[in-house]
Amino acid sequence: MGTNDLKDLDDKDIGLAGSPTKIAKASDKVRKGAGEQINKDPKESVDYIMSKLLEKHVI
């Protein structure tokens, strides 16, 4: 099968032109914060990180 087999298709019916979905704007950029450095002992660090993950409903 090759492009010759698709000769009955109209360009307006396939690809972006033929898609029923129209996207107004798309972006894959995600804004990230500056981050946070934790300078605590290991147990305090784990407790702090766990509380942040719970607060943001990650876990």
ChimeraX attribute file (.defattr): number of C-alpha atoms within 10 A of each C-alpha:
attribute: neighborCount
match mode: 1-to-1
recipient: residues
	/A:1	5
	/A:2	6
	/A:3	6
	/A:4	7
	/A:5	8
	/A:6	9
	/A:7	9
	/A:8	7
	/A:9	9
	/A:10	9
	/A:11	11
	/A:12	10
	/A:13	11
	/A:14	10
	/A:15	8
	/A:16	11
	/A:17	11
	/A:18	12
	/A:19	10
	/A:20	8
	/A:21	8
	/A:22	9
	/A:23	6
	/A:24	5
	/A:25	5
	/A:26	6
	/A:27	5
	/A:28	5
	/A:29	6
	/A:30	6
	/A:31	6
	/A:32	6
	/A:33	6
	/A:34	6
	/A:35	6
	/A:36	6
	/A:37	6
	/A:38	12
	/A:39	8
	/A:40	10
	/A:41	8
	/A:42	10
	/A:43	9
	/A:44	12
	/A:45	13
	/A:46	13
	/A:47	11
	/A:48	14
	/A:49	13
	/A:50	14
	/A:51	13
	/A:52	13
	/A:53	12
	/A:54	11
	/A:55	10
	/A:56	9
	/A:57	8
	/A:58	8
	/A:59	9
